[in-house]
Amino acid sequence: MAFATVFAAQATLAKVTTISVEADLSRGLHAFSIVGLPDKAVEEAWDRISAAIKNSGFTSPKSKNHKVVLSLAPADVKKSGTIFDVPMALAYLLAADEIYFEPAGKLFLGELSLDGKVRAIPGTIAIAREMKHLGFKELYIPAESAAEAALIKDIFVYPFTHLNQLLDHIDKKRSCPVKISPAISRKTNESSTTENETTFNDIRGNLQAKRMLEIAAAGGHHCALWGPPGTGKTMLARAFHNLLPDLSSEESLEIMSIYSVHGFNSSFKNRPPFRSPHHTASYSAILGSGWPARAGELTLAHHGVLFLDEFPEFNRQVLESLREPIEEGVVRISRSGGTITLPANIILIVAFNPCPCGYFGSTKKECTCSIQERRRYERRLSGPIVDRIDLWTIVQEVEYELLTHENTSYDMVSLQKRIIRAREIQKQRLSKLGHSGNKNVDLTSRDITNLPMDTAAKKYLLPYQKSYHFLREHITK
């Protein structure tokens, strides 16, 4: 009997960990065990592995009189999921001298079905991104998961659909090996907008709100839309998403890694994500939770937009928990097992009504709220949260004549080009300071001091500063 080691990996939001799958076979009555903090899915793997090996043309491990111990190292890291089926099967076959190959530099992942076929697994792009740093050059994964992993350069991704197909490629004992061709990246760029998406051309009136959103898109600022129901606050927020420039390749891969780890659709997209959770969403759903941590809406909206409609209706704990993430761009989750930092570089857009019934100050319908009800509603937004939202505007009711006669034609292409140009200027400005950011929102007080404004600029901005403080005071009191 013998010993063998095959390499796998496990991806979480915190990091990618290399897992050494060790197999030890010794004489005796048949027995089997998996050690190394496996969860239930890993513990059940032996039945899947035994059936897959038998249906791939080998003798079933359960019919042999030997003791089998599979160890997943490091032993202090919790192992979860079904991605270790393939490496455990290979480790057993290698230790039993049924096959022979050199495991060094190769990483194996995959879930086995009873007939030896393999199923798709999550987190492959996150693992592929880290492979170069971990010292691996070849990644063997199920064919269904190979397309996203192939986006990573300088590694070879070998897709397979059956355990026998993998063995035909790597097993040096086979007289007629059949080599697997590496997967080729099929990255596709999406257009900036699609026919079904909302744009400014679909929204009548509210030129002030549109101008504010253009400024927010250029500088990456958080903003608030305040006004009665039916004035277009939600449409404006959704149209805002189309103003944002396309993501860089690195930003896209970072987002894909986050979605892939959670098993979400992670097909390549160069558009920023847009997340709009319901106001009943829990604290954990917004910030993330668990150990290992799962991403909340803040992390799923990384490099994109988080839109919180009916903002004061969210749970008070949720509202107050937004303070640090929207200012620092990260979420820190502390548990007994340690602290995990998750990315949350977002643009926050909030929308809310002036009172519980929504019609305070409306010219079309009378407000039915008492003074006490309005005050309780206003107190749901604390000063620190209000202070972290940079831009505020009132979304006014649009008259019928304006809805039917206004020329709302917007040159969206020119508008997007202006925003891209503004971001280029901001990036150049920050690079002169040795700053890693690329938008105005990344400026610190020290940066602003080092980039003083001339007199003309101060004179131009002064009335806007006064109107901003007046507007925010009017909205929140």
C-alpha positions as CSV (number, residue, x, y, z in Angstrom):
1,M,0.0,0.0,0.0
2,A,1.1,3.6,-0.6
3,F,0.7,7.3,0.0
4,A,-0.1,10.1,-2.5
5,T,-0.8,13.8,-2.5
6,V,-2.9,15.8,-5.0
7,F,-3.5,19.5,-4.9
8,A,-6.8,21.4,-4.8
9,A,-7.9,24.8,-3.6
10,Q,-10.8,26.4,-1.8
11,A,-12.0,29.9,-2.5
12,T,-13.7,32.2,0.0
13,L,-14.3,36.0,-0.1
14,A,-11.3,36.4,2.2
15,K,-8.7,34.4,0.3
16,V,-7.9,31.3,-1.8
17,T,-6.3,28.5,0.2
18,T,-4.3,25.7,-1.3
19,I,-5.5,22.3,-0.1
20,S,-3.3,19.2,-0.1
21,V,-5.4,16.1,-0.5
22,E,-3.4,13.2,1.0
23,A,-4.4,9.6,0.6
24,D,-2.9,6.8,2.8
25,L,-3.8,3.1,2.2
26,S,-2.9,0.3,4.6
27,R,-3.8,-3.4,5.0
28,G,-6.8,-4.5,7.0
29,L,-10.5,-4.8,6.8
30,H,-12.2,-2.1,4.7
31,A,-12.5,1.2,6.5
32,F,-12.6,4.8,5.3
33,S,-12.3,8.2,6.9
34,I,-11.8,11.8,5.8
35,V,-10.0,14.2,8.2
36,G,-9.2,17.9,8.1
37,L,-12.4,19.7,9.3
38,P,-14.7,18.4,6.5
39,D,-18.4,19.5,6.4
40,K,-21.2,17.1,5.6
41,A,-20.8,17.5,1.8
42,V,-17.2,16.5,2.1
43,E,-17.9,13.6,4.4
44,E,-20.4,12.2,2.0
45,A,-17.9,12.3,-0.9
46,W,-16.7,8.7,-0.4
47,D,-19.9,7.2,-1.7
48,R,-19.7,9.5,-4.8
49,I,-16.0,8.8,-5.3
50,S,-16.4,5.0,-5.0
51,A,-19.3,4.8,-7.5
52,A,-17.5,7.2,-9.9
53,I,-14.3,5.1,-9.8
54,K,-16.3,1.8,-10.3
55,N,-18.2,3.3,-13.3
56,S,-14.9,4.5,-14.8
57,G,-13.6,1.0,-15.2
58,F,-11.7,0.4,-12.0
59,T,-12.5,-2.0,-9.1
60,S,-14.7,-0.4,-6.5
61,P,-12.7,0.8,-3.5
62,K,-15.4,-0.6,-1.2
63,S,-14.8,-4.2,-2.5
64,K,-11.1,-4.1,-1.4
65,N,-9.8,-5.0,2.0
66,H,-7.8,-1.9,3.0
67,K,-8.0,1.1,5.2
68,V,-8.3,4.4,3.4
69,V,-7.6,7.7,5.1
70,L,-8.0,11.0,3.1
71,S,-6.6,14.1,4.8
72,L,-7.4,17.6,3.6
73,A,-4.6,19.9,4.8
74,P,-4.2,22.4,6.4
75,A,-6.3,20.6,9.0
76,D,-7.4,23.8,10.8
77,V,-9.2,25.3,7.8
78,K,-12.9,24.3,7.4
79,K,-13.5,22.4,4.2
80,S,-16.9,22.8,2.6
81,G,-18.6,21.9,-0.7
82,T,-18.2,19.2,-3.3
83,I,-15.2,20.6,-5.1
84,F,-12.8,18.1,-3.6
85,D,-14.4,15.0,-5.1
86,V,-12.0,14.8,-8.1
87,P,-8.8,15.4,-6.2
88,M,-9.8,12.8,-3.6
89,A,-10.5,10.3,-6.3
90,L,-7.2,11.0,-8.0
91,A,-5.3,10.8,-4.7
92,Y,-6.9,7.4,-4.0
93,L,-6.1,6.0,-7.5
94,L,-2.6,7.3,-7.3
95,A,-2.0,5.8,-3.9
96,A,-3.5,2.5,-5.0
97,D,-1.1,2.4,-8.0
98,E,-4.0,2.3,-10.4
99,I,-2.7,5.4,-12.3
100,Y,0.5,7.4,-12.4
101,F,1.1,11.1,-13.0
102,E,3.2,13.9,-11.6
103,P,0.9,16.1,-9.3
104,A,3.4,19.0,-9.0
105,G,2.2,22.2,-10.5
106,K,-1.3,20.9,-11.2
107,L,-4.5,21.9,-9.4
108,F,-7.7,19.7,-9.6
109,L,-11.3,20.6,-8.8
110,G,-14.7,19.1,-9.5
111,E,-17.8,17.4,-8.2
112,L,-18.3,13.8,-9.3
113,S,-21.6,12.2,-10.1
114,L,-22.1,8.5,-9.5
115,D,-21.4,7.6,-13.2
116,G,-18.1,9.5,-13.2
117,K,-19.3,12.7,-14.9
118,V,-18.4,16.0,-13.4
119,R,-20.6,19.0,-12.5
120,A,-19.9,22.7,-12.4
121,I,-18.4,24.2,-9.3
122,P,-18.3,27.8,-7.8
123,G,-15.3,30.0,-7.3
124,T,-13.1,28.9,-10.3
125,I,-12.2,32.4,-11.5
126,A,-11.1,33.4,-8.0
127,I,-8.9,30.3,-7.8
128,A,-7.5,30.9,-11.3
129,R,-6.6,34.5,-10.4
130,E,-4.5,33.3,-7.4
131,M,-2.9,30.3,-9.1
132,K,0.0,32.3,-10.4
133,H,0.9,33.5,-6.9
134,L,0.4,29.9,-5.5
135,G,2.9,28.5,-8.0
136,F,0.6,26.4,-10.2
137,K,0.5,26.4,-14.0
138,E,-2.2,23.9,-14.9
139,L,-5.9,24.0,-13.7
140,Y,-8.1,21.0,-14.3
141,I,-11.8,21.8,-13.8
142,P,-15.3,20.8,-15.1
143,A,-16.0,22.0,-18.6
144,E,-19.0,24.0,-17.5
145,S,-16.8,26.1,-15.2
146,A,-13.9,26.5,-17.6
147,A,-15.0,29.6,-19.6
148,E,-14.7,32.0,-16.7
149,A,-11.4,30.6,-15.5
150,A,-9.9,30.9,-19.0
151,L,-10.2,34.7,-18.7
152,I,-7.1,34.6,-16.5
153,K,-3.9,34.9,-18.5
154,D,-0.6,32.9,-18.1
155,I,-2.3,29.7,-16.9
156,F,-3.5,26.6,-18.7
157,V,-7.1,25.7,-18.0
158,Y,-8.0,22.1,-19.0
159,P,-11.8,21.3,-19.1
160,F,-13.1,17.8,-18.7
161,T,-16.6,16.3,-18.5
162,H,-15.8,12.8,-17.2
163,L,-13.3,11.3,-14.8
164,N,-12.1,9.0,-17.6
165,Q,-11.5,11.9,-19.9
166,L,-9.2,13.5,-17.2
167,L,-7.4,10.2,-16.7
168,D,-6.8,9.8,-20.5
169,H,-5.0,13.1,-20.4
170,I,-2.8,12.7,-17.3
171,D,-2.4,9.0,-16.7
172,K,1.0,7.9,-18.0
173,K,0.1,4.2,-17.7
174,R,-2.5,4.4,-20.6
175,S,-1.2,3.2,-23.9
176,C,-3.4,5.6,-26.0
177,P,-3.6,8.9,-24.1
178,V,-6.1,11.5,-25.4
179,K,-4.9,15.0,-24.6
180,I,-7.3,17.8,-23.6
181,S,-6.9,21.2,-25.3
182,P,-6.7,24.2,-23.0
183,A,-9.8,26.3,-22.8
184,I,-9.8,29.6,-24.7
185,S,-11.1,32.8,-23.3
186,R,-14.3,34.0,-25.1
187,K,-14.6,37.4,-23.4
188,T,-17.4,39.5,-24.8
189,N,-17.9,43.1,-24.2
190,E,-21.4,44.3,-23.5
191,S,-22.6,47.6,-24.9
192,S,-23.0,50.5,-22.6
193,T,-26.8,50.3,-22.7
194,T,-29.4,47.9,-23.9
195,E,-32.7,48.5,-25.5
196,N,-34.6,47.6,-22.3
197,E,-32.6,49.7,-19.9
198,T,-33.8,53.1,-18.6
199,T,-32.0,56.2,-19.9
200,F,-32.5,59.9,-19.4
201,N,-34.5,60.0,-22.6
202,D,-37.3,58.1,-20.9
203,I,-37.6,60.7,-18.1
204,R,-39.4,64.0,-18.5
205,G,-38.5,67.1,-16.6
206,N,-36.4,67.2,-13.4
207,L,-33.4,68.7,-15.2
208,Q,-31.9,69.6,-11.8
209,A,-32.0,65.9,-10.7
210,K,-30.4,64.8,-14.0
211,R,-27.6,67.4,-13.6
212,M,-26.9,66.2,-10.0
213,L,-26.7,62.5,-11.2
214,E,-24.3,63.5,-14.0
215,I,-22.0,65.2,-11.4
216,A,-22.4,62.1,-9.1
217,A,-21.4,59.8,-11.9
218,A,-18.4,61.8,-12.8
219,G,-17.1,62.2,-9.2
220,G,-18.4,59.0,-7.7
221,H,-20.5,60.8,-5.1
222,H,-23.3,59.4,-3.0
223,C,-26.6,61.2,-3.6
224,A,-30.2,61.4,-2.4
225,L,-33.4,61.9,-4.3
226,W,-36.2,63.4,-2.2
227,G,-39.8,63.9,-3.3
228,P,-43.4,62.7,-3.5
229,P,-44.4,59.3,-5.0
230,G,-44.6,59.1,-8.7
231,T,-42.1,61.8,-9.5
232,G,-39.5,59.4,-11.1
233,K,-37.0,58.9,-8.3
234,T,-36.6,55.2,-9.1
235,M,-36.4,55.8,-12.8
236,L,-33.7,58.4,-12.2
237,A,-31.7,56.0,-10.1
238,R,-31.9,53.2,-12.7
239,A,-31.0,55.7,-15.5
240,F,-27.9,56.7,-13.5
241,H,-26.4,53.3,-13.9
242,N,-26.1,53.9,-17.7
243,L,-24.1,57.1,-17.1
244,L,-21.2,55.2,-15.5
245,P,-18.2,54.3,-17.6
246,D,-17.3,50.7,-18.5
247,L,-15.2,48.8,-16.0
248,S,-11.6,48.0,-16.5
249,S,-10.6,44.4,-17.1
250,E,-9.2,44.1,-13.6
251,E,-12.3,45.6,-12.0
252,S,-14.5,43.2,-14.0
253,L,-12.4,40.2,-12.9
254,E,-12.7,41.3,-9.3
255,I,-16.5,41.5,-9.5
256,M,-16.6,38.1,-11.3
257,S,-14.6,36.5,-8.5
258,I,-17.0,37.8,-5.9
259,Y,-20.0,36.5,-7.8
260,S,-18.3,33.2,-8.7
261,V,-17.5,32.3,-5.1
262,H,-21.2,32.6,-4.3
263,G,-22.3,30.5,-7.2
264,F,-24.0,33.4,-9.0
265,N,-23.9,34.0,-12.7
266,S,-20.4,35.4,-13.3
267,S,-20.3,35.7,-17.1
268,F,-18.0,38.4,-18.2
269,K,-19.6,41.9,-17.9
270,N,-17.8,45.2,-18.3
271,R,-20.7,47.1,-16.9
272,P,-20.8,48.2,-13.2
273,P,-23.3,46.1,-11.1
274,F,-26.6,47.7,-10.0
275,R,-28.1,46.3,-6.8
276,S,-31.5,47.4,-5.4
277,P,-32.5,45.4,-2.3
278,H,-36.0,45.6,-0.8
279,H,-36.3,47.8,2.3
280,T,-37.1,44.7,4.4
281,A,-33.6,43.4,3.7
282,S,-31.8,42.3,6.9
283,Y,-28.5,43.6,8.4
284,S,-26.8,40.4,7.2
285,A,-28.2,40.7,3.7
286,I,-26.8,44.2,3.3
287,L,-23.5,43.9,5.0
288,G,-22.8,40.2,4.7
289,S,-22.3,37.6,7.5
290,G,-21.2,34.1,8.4
291,W,-17.9,32.4,8.8
292,P,-16.5,32.1,6.2
293,A,-18.2,35.3,5.2
294,R,-20.8,35.6,2.5
295,A,-21.1,38.9,0.6
296,G,-23.9,41.2,1.3
297,E,-25.4,43.8,-1.1
298,L,-22.6,46.3,-0.4
299,T,-20.0,43.8,-1.7
300,L,-22.2,42.6,-4.6
301,A,-22.4,46.2,-5.7
302,H,-18.6,46.7,-5.6
303,H,-17.5,49.1,-8.4
304,G,-21.1,49.8,-9.1
305,V,-24.4,51.3,-7.7
306,L,-26.3,50.4,-4.5
307,F,-29.8,51.9,-4.7
308,L,-31.8,52.0,-1.5
309,D,-35.4,52.9,-2.3
310,E,-37.7,54.0,0.6
311,F,-34.5,54.7,2.5
312,P,-36.0,55.6,5.9
313,E,-38.0,52.4,5.9
314,F,-34.9,50.2,6.2
315,N,-34.2,48.8,9.6
316,R,-32.4,51.3,11.9
317,Q,-29.5,48.9,12.5
318,V,-29.1,48.6,8.7
319,L,-29.0,52.4,8.2
320,E,-26.5,53.0,11.0
321,S,-24.3,50.1,9.7
322,L,-23.7,52.0,6.4
323,R,-21.7,54.7,8.1
324,E,-18.2,53.2,7.8
325,P,-18.6,51.2,4.5
326,I,-19.8,54.1,2.4
327,E,-17.0,56.3,3.7
328,E,-14.1,53.8,3.7
329,G,-15.2,51.6,0.7
330,V,-14.9,48.3,2.7
331,V,-17.0,46.2,5.0
332,R,-15.3,44.7,8.1
333,I,-17.0,41.7,9.6
334,S,-15.8,40.6,13.0
335,R,-16.6,37.2,14.4
336,S,-15.0,34.9,17.0
337,G,-13.0,33.3,14.2
338,G,-11.4,36.6,13.2
339,T,-12.0,39.7,11.1
340,I,-12.7,39.7,7.4
341,T,-12.5,42.8,5.1
342,L,-14.7,42.8,2.1
343,P,-14.6,45.3,-0.8
344,A,-17.5,47.8,-1.0
345,N,-16.4,50.6,-3.2
346,I,-19.8,51.8,-4.3
347,I,-21.9,54.8,-5.3
348,L,-24.9,54.9,-2.9
349,I,-28.1,56.4,-4.2
350,V,-31.0,56.7,-1.8
351,A,-34.6,57.8,-2.5
352,F,-37.3,58.6,0.0
353,N,-40.6,60.5,0.5
354,P,-41.0,63.7,2.5
355,C,-43.3,62.0,5.0
356,P,-45.0,58.5,5.7
357,C,-47.9,59.2,3.3
358,G,-45.5,60.8,0.8
359,Y,-47.5,63.9,0.0
360,F,-46.1,66.5,2.3
361,G,-45.6,69.6,0.2
362,S,-47.3,68.1,-2.8
363,T,-49.5,70.3,-5.0
364,K,-51.5,67.3,-6.3
365,K,-52.6,65.6,-3.1
366,E,-53.1,66.6,0.5
367,C,-50.8,65.2,3.2
368,T,-52.6,63.2,5.9
369,C,-49.6,62.8,8.3
370,S,-49.6,64.5,11.7
371,I,-46.7,66.7,12.9
372,Q,-45.6,63.9,15.3
373,E,-45.7,61.3,12.5
374,R,-43.5,63.5,10.2
375,R,-41.0,64.1,13.0
376,R,-40.7,60.4,13.8
377,Y,-40.2,59.7,10.1
378,E,-37.4,62.4,9.9
379,R,-35.7,61.0,13.0
380,R,-35.1,57.7,11.2
381,L,-32.2,59.3,9.4
382,S,-29.4,60.2,11.8
383,G,-27.0,63.1,11.3
384,P,-23.9,60.9,10.6
385,I,-25.8,59.1,7.8
386,V,-27.1,62.4,6.3
387,D,-23.6,63.9,6.4
388,R,-22.1,61.0,4.4
389,I,-24.4,61.7,1.4
390,D,-22.7,64.3,-0.7
391,L,-25.4,65.4,-3.1
392,W,-29.1,66.1,-2.5
393,T,-31.9,67.2,-4.7
394,I,-35.7,67.5,-4.7
395,V,-37.4,65.5,-7.4
396,Q,-40.4,67.6,-8.3
397,E,-43.8,66.6,-9.7
398,V,-43.9,67.0,-13.4
399,E,-46.9,68.9,-15.0
400,Y,-49.0,67.1,-17.6
401,E,-48.1,69.7,-20.2
402,L,-44.4,69.1,-19.7
403,L,-44.9,65.3,-19.9
404,T,-46.6,65.6,-23.3
405,H,-44.7,68.5,-25.0
406,E,-41.2,68.7,-23.6
407,N,-38.3,67.8,-25.9
408,T,-36.4,65.2,-23.8
409,S,-33.9,64.1,-26.4
410,Y,-30.6,63.5,-24.7
411,D,-27.4,62.7,-26.5
412,M,-26.4,59.9,-24.2
413,V,-23.2,59.2,-26.1
414,S,-22.0,62.8,-25.6
415,L,-23.1,62.7,-21.9
416,Q,-21.1,59.5,-21.3
417,K,-18.1,60.9,-23.0
418,R,-18.2,64.0,-20.8
419,I,-18.3,61.8,-17.7
420,I,-15.3,59.7,-19.0
421,R,-13.4,62.9,-19.7
422,A,-14.1,64.2,-16.2
423,R,-12.8,61.0,-14.7
424,E,-9.6,61.2,-16.7
425,I,-9.0,64.7,-15.4
426,Q,-9.7,63.6,-11.8
427,K,-7.3,60.7,-12.2
428,Q,-4.5,62.9,-13.5
429,R,-5.1,65.3,-10.7
430,L,-4.9,62.6,-8.0
431,S,-1.9,60.9,-9.7
432,K,0.1,64.2,-9.2
433,L,-0.5,63.7,-5.5
434,G,0.6,60.1,-5.5
435,H,-3.0,59.1,-4.7
436,S,-4.3,55.6,-5.6
437,G,-7.8,56.8,-6.2
438,N,-9.2,58.1,-9.5
439,K,-12.3,60.1,-8.6
440,N,-13.1,63.3,-6.6
441,V,-14.8,61.2,-3.9
442,D,-11.4,59.8,-3.1
443,L,-9.9,63.2,-2.2
444,T,-9.0,63.7,1.4
445,S,-8.9,67.0,3.2
446,R,-5.1,67.0,2.8
447,D,-5.4,66.5,-0.9
448,I,-7.8,69.4,-1.2
449,T,-5.3,71.6,0.7
450,N,-2.6,70.6,-1.7
451,L,-4.8,71.4,-4.6
452,P,-6.0,74.9,-3.7
453,M,-8.8,76.5,-5.9
454,D,-8.2,79.9,-7.4
455,T,-10.5,82.9,-6.6
456,A,-12.7,82.5,-9.7
457,A,-13.4,78.9,-8.8
458,K,-14.3,79.7,-5.2
459,K,-16.6,82.5,-6.4
460,Y,-18.3,80.2,-8.8
461,L,-18.9,77.4,-6.1
462,L,-20.0,79.7,-3.2
463,P,-23.7,80.0,-4.2
464,Y,-23.9,76.2,-4.8
465,Q,-22.4,75.6,-1.3
466,K,-25.0,77.8,0.3
467,S,-27.9,76.2,-1.7
468,Y,-26.6,72.7,-0.7
469,H,-26.7,73.5,3.0
470,F,-30.1,75.1,2.7
471,L,-31.5,72.2,0.7
472,R,-30.2,69.5,3.0
473,E,-31.5,71.4,6.0
474,H,-34.9,71.8,4.3
475,I,-35.1,68.1,3.4
476,T,-34.0,66.6,6.7
477,K,-36.0,68.9,9.1
